[in-house]
Amino acid sequence: MDRVRPSRPDLADLAPYTSKEMRAEVMLASNENPRNLPGELLDKLADRVRDIEFNRYPDPMSSHLRSLIAEANGLDASNVLVGNGGDELILDCILAWGGPGRTVLDLPPTFVMYGIDAHMTGTEVVRIPRDEEFRVDGEAVLARLAEGDIDIVFISNPNNPTGDISPETLLIDILNTTDALVVVDEAYFEFSRHTMRPHMDRHPNLVILRTFSKAFSLASMRAGYLLAHADVVAELTKVRQPYSVNRFTQLAASLVFRERVVFEATIHELLRNRDVLVTGLSAMPGVTCYHSEANFVLFRVPQASAVWRDLLHDHSILVRDFSRTPGLEDCLRVTVGTEEEVRRFLAALDEILASKRASDIMGVSATAARHEKKGAGDA
Ligand SMILES: *Cc1c(COP(=O)(O)O)cnc(C)c1O
């Protein structure tokens, strides 16, 4: 055959999430920890790599890591599922609770993978947009859930990319209103310190999602985990890829989790840097900066896409452009980097905005001059 038949028609309006790797001197687009693993952990990891049986399939359930996570959270290993990043676990939840004839409740603007995974599995998506301050419309959500047809709800908490936290009372109301799977995505838990863990015992439909990609400097390894009732974990185990978490990742994530106190200093440093970032952004004329409980900050700036481009091309600083996302017009998201990176970003943005203001004034006076000339000619 000289051709291939078309893929499923419902893929036609899906675009690949990321097609090319973007590089810059200052990487502030993906909410990663700006620092690599501490040297002592790298040394330990290097020591243990030789013992890996590369020829053998990995432990499908990441048992060692799983029990470390369970113990730290006061749970049984049967309440924990480790995945190839939080992303895989989001897909697993939709594979098990979504699919054709089933419905996901999405609260945009939020993490895009919920909608993408729903779409690609033929799951219907009901969207209840957040308000101007990015608050969840609690009344509308509870009313919709009360209709009884929602199978799964995703709540990013803190919400990526807006940074805000939903009130715990609302999350509890949601859990009390529906028997849908309620996935509270705590990818930024180590920064926000807010967790729904205390409510797990009373709510068998609560799933808590976490990741090693953000605070724990392991984005390259692809490791995430969820906490849920054992029945939920058992269902998810039916749809998951059996060997998705490789041996090297299991080793690295176990080491990092066991020694996670060493990350405290960096987390505190990043929270201080976030204050510097927010103060700097708030002081810039024309910039609106939103409150964040995570390691990133969303801000609104006129001509955001042009600003994004100037940051990259003239200053080699990569941030995330959300200006084409409904509800996030003129918004960029910047990850909290090292103090040096934050200062470099603020200085670059200041320069870009100053030069835009200058050219605007010139633009205005050029127009004024044209008008004057025209007027003079008319006279
Ligand atoms: C980063 C992130 C994840 C998961 O990332 P992984 O790298 O796949 O673990 C999940 N949810 C949100 C909201 C995130 O920002």
The ligand as an SDF file (V2000), in Angstrom:
LIG
                    3D

 15 15  0  0  0  0  0  0  0  0999 V2000
    3.3810   19.0640   36.5420 C   0  0  0  0  0  0  0  0  0  0  0  0
    2.0030   18.6790   36.8230 C   0  0  0  0  0  0  0  0  0  0  0  0
    1.5810   17.3390   36.8690 C   0  0  0  0  0  0  0  0  0  0  0  0
    2.3890   16.1200   36.6400 C   0  0  0  0  0  0  0  0  0  0  0  0
    3.5960   16.2400   36.0860 O   0  0  0  0  0  0  0  0  0  0  0  0
    4.4450   14.9120   35.8370 P   0  0  0  0  0  0  0  0  0  0  0  0
    5.7450   15.4560   35.3920 O   0  0  0  0  0  0  0  0  0  0  0  0
    3.7350   14.1130   34.7770 O   0  0  0  0  0  0  0  0  0  0  0  0
    4.5220   14.1760   37.1280 O   0  0  0  0  0  0  0  0  0  0  0  0
    0.2750   17.0720   37.1980 C   0  0  0  0  0  0  0  0  0  0  0  0
   -0.5830   18.0570   37.4480 N   0  0  0  0  0  0  0  0  0  0  0  0
   -0.2300   19.3400   37.4120 C   0  0  0  0  0  0  0  0  0  0  0  0
   -1.2410   20.3770   37.7300 C   0  0  0  0  0  0  0  0  0  0  0  0
    1.0630   19.7010   37.0810 C   0  0  0  0  0  0  0  0  0  0  0  0
    1.3820   20.9900   37.0170 O   0  0  0  0  0  0  0  0  0  0  0  0
  1  2  1  0
  2  3  1  0
  2 14  2  0
  3  4  1  0
  3 10  2  0
  4  5  1  0
  5  6  1  0
  6  7  2  0
  6  8  1  0
  6  9  1  0
 10 11  1  0
 11 12  2  0
 12 13  1  0
 12 14  1  0
 14 15  1  0
M  END
$$$$
